[in-house]
Amino acid sequence: MERVYHVTCHECTFEGVFEDHRTALDEWNEHERDDDHRVSILEIDRPSPRKPA
């Protein structure tokens, strides 16, 4: 399983999905700082793609 990070603003349409934890945190912090919005980050476990049968 790979981890992905879903970053969502609760006050505008800003949203993103990132595979890199540091990038997700940077985007989160930058949006909160620059726009003074409430932003959340959710770590999601993503299953590996299934191989064809």
N, C-alpha and C positions, 0 to 999 in steps of 0.2 A: 504494500500500500504506500502510496505517496501522499504527502500532506499538501494541501492547498489552503490559501488564506483568503477569505471573502471580507473585503472592507466596504462598509456601507455608511453613508451619511444619513442621519435621521431628519435632516432639514433641507436637503436638496437632492438632485439626481446623481450626485457623485457616488460611484460604485466601481469596484474592481475585484478581480480574482487574480491572485499572484501565487506562483510556485515558490518564490523565495521569501523567507520569513523577514529578512532585513528590509527588502523592498516594500513589503506590506506594511511594516511598522513605519517606515519613512513616509509612505503615502498617507497613512493615517495621521501621523503627527503633523505633517505639512498642511493637510487640509484643516485640521482643528486649529492650528496656529494662524494660518492665513485667512480663514473664513469665519473663525470663531463658531464653528458648528459642532454638534455632538456626533461623533463617529464611533462605530464599533468595528471590531475585527473578530471573525469567527474562524477557528481552525477546523478544516474539514478533512476527514480521511477519505481519500478517493481510491477505489479499487483499481488495480491494474486492468487494462483492456483485456477482454476475453479473447482467447485464440479461437479461430474458426474450428468447428467440429469436423 
